[in-house]
Amino acid sequence: MRIPNHQITRLTAHGGIVSAHILTGSSDRSIRLYNPAKSSCSSIGSGLVQTYSAHGYEVLDISVTEDNARFASVGGDKQVFLWDVATARTLRRWSGHFGRVNCVGFGGEEGSVVVSGSFDATVRLWDCKSQSTKPIQVFEDSKDSVSSLHVLGHEIVTGSVDGKLRLYDLRMGMVFVDTIGHPITSVQQTNDGNAVLVSTLDSVIRLMDKSNGQMLQSYKGHTNTDYRIRSCLGLADSIVISGSEEGKIYVWDFLEGKLVETLTAHDGKVASAVSCCSPRKEWASAGTDGKNPSPNFRDVDY
């Protein structure tokens, strides 16, 4: 497996901590849409297409619908924002959380439901088609802050600071709980829906079997003991990518768990988020330096 370390571009217009990728949110309270093909490492703000302004506090997470027409954003406002990408206007604003909102995702047919997780230890579901401002469902099983969530089909997987991985099966009306034992910073289901990638504050990423709660594989080498750092699956679930607190990006082989590449990024600052676009064989990382490097995977030979 060859992992290239060529950086395509660097997005540097934010004045704060970047928490997402090509569509980026930051501690400067703004959301920015970039075209990386028109950006360059040397020109600050190049490639910027649109800026979305409504948040009064830091932006902590963003989720985009499959048709790329809408996105949801959350943060310190204790609100959930639904946006129209083309017009840069908010379509809905839902209130109900009692603490900052850490994570958000879309579910339902054509992204008709928005799911949010909060510091108030709740998960709330919002109906995009209804004019009601109240959540259609509230899950209150967590004993601490809900740090991450991932929606796949009729299932919602959440990770919490209480060290529990929870799977909500909406069809069965049941919740399944696995104890990881360390505060969870990131969760993502595999494409086949059989396993969950879980990052925790003991500097270990675990691949958990959804059917029996057993650990299938672990990925080590990075540092993650203090900050919320996101990991992700990439290239048809063949690799695992994660940032690290010393500013490096780590790449592991999904099946074997072997570290196959370490890349230096973000000037030694915390690399807090990564996201992979498998069809384009590209991925992006974001960190506390307010920059968003975009390495290129087009030349990978697997």
Disulfide bonds with the S-S distance in Angstrom:
none
